[in-house]
């Protein structure tokens, strides 16, 4: 059985012009526009037609399980389908109890087909959150503590702290539209200990961003 991969498409589903199709995803003029870009540098996949409807069937299965919630079933193994396959492989490997899938590679071979059929038979839809405490809750508790500290101590000791223009916002201003956004900067070392020999500040801080219930961590490292 043929291994499905990026660039495959069901015969009869190709766009009139591949360049017009791929120009929506490729950066011009640096990238080619008649082939799909693979994972590695200088790796390109030319469109390849397949008999039957294996790509559409793959997309339908991924869509039914929640991995292609908005993409169309167009019979073309493009970048969205590739991303959905990666997600499916990783989810089934780590959550679905199928370590035999190995690291996600975006290729739909025998093991991935079997895993997909098994998930469809069991209606094993992906769930990207688990019941119980959300990941952002401990950080929100920390933010509330910092807010209370500011209100009770800093406002009394430094009443003019936020009266001048600054890139620092008070907790009440940590809101953007309908999506709550919180940013925490954690200094890993004291100011004096973080200076190089010339007195330049070394940015070795940790930043925590909480947006709409998702937590992202960034390490900012600047070495001389």
Rosetta blueprint (number, residue, H / E / L):
1 X L
2 X L
3 X L
4 X E
5 X L
6 X L
7 X L
8 X E
9 X E
10 X E
11 X L
12 X L
13 X L
14 X L
15 X L
16 X L
17 X L
18 X H
19 X H
20 X H
21 X H
22 X H
23 X L
24 X L
25 X L
26 X L
27 X L
28 X L
29 X L
30 X L
31 X L
32 X L
33 X L
34 X L
35 X E
36 X E
37 X E
38 X L
39 X L
40 X L
41 X L
42 X L
43 X L
44 X E
45 X E
46 X E
47 X L
48 X E
49 X E
50 X E
51 X L
52 X L
53 X L
54 X H
55 X H
56 X H
57 X H
58 X H
59 X H
60 X H
61 X H
62 X H
63 X H
64 X H
65 X L
66 X L
67 X L
68 X L
69 X L
70 X L
71 X L
72 X L
73 X L
74 X L
75 X L
76 X E
77 X L
78 X L
79 X H
80 X H
81 X H
82 X H
83 X H
84 X H
85 X H
86 X H
87 X H
88 X H
89 X H
90 X H
91 X H
92 X H
93 X H
94 X H
95 X L
96 X L
97 X L
98 X L
99 X H
100 X H
101 X H
102 X L
103 X L
104 X L
105 X L
106 X L
107 X L
108 X E
109 X L
110 X H
111 X H
112 X H
113 X H
114 X H
115 X H
116 X H
117 X H
118 X H
119 X H
120 X H
121 X H
122 X L
123 X L
124 X L
125 X L
126 X L
127 X L
128 X L
129 X L
130 X L
131 X L
132 X L
133 X L
134 X L
135 X L
136 X L
137 X H
138 X H
139 X H
140 X H
141 X H
142 X H
143 X H
144 X H
145 X H
146 X H
147 X H
148 X H
149 X H
150 X H
151 X H
152 X H
153 X H
154 X H
155 X H
156 X H
157 X H
158 X L
159 X L
160 X L
161 X L
162 X L
163 X L
164 X L
165 X L
166 X L
167 X L
168 X L
169 X L
170 X L
171 X H
172 X H
173 X H
174 X L
175 X L
176 X E
177 X L
178 X L
179 X E
180 X L
181 X E
182 X E
183 X E
184 X E
185 X E
186 X E
187 X L
188 X L
189 X L
190 X L
191 X L
192 X H
193 X H
194 X H
195 X E
196 X L
197 X L
198 X L
199 X L
200 X L
201 X E
202 X L
203 X L
204 X L
205 X L
206 X E
207 X E
208 X E
209 X E
210 X E
211 X E
212 X L
213 X L
214 X E
215 X E
216 X E
217 X E
218 X E
219 X E
220 X L
221 X L
222 X L
223 X L
224 X L
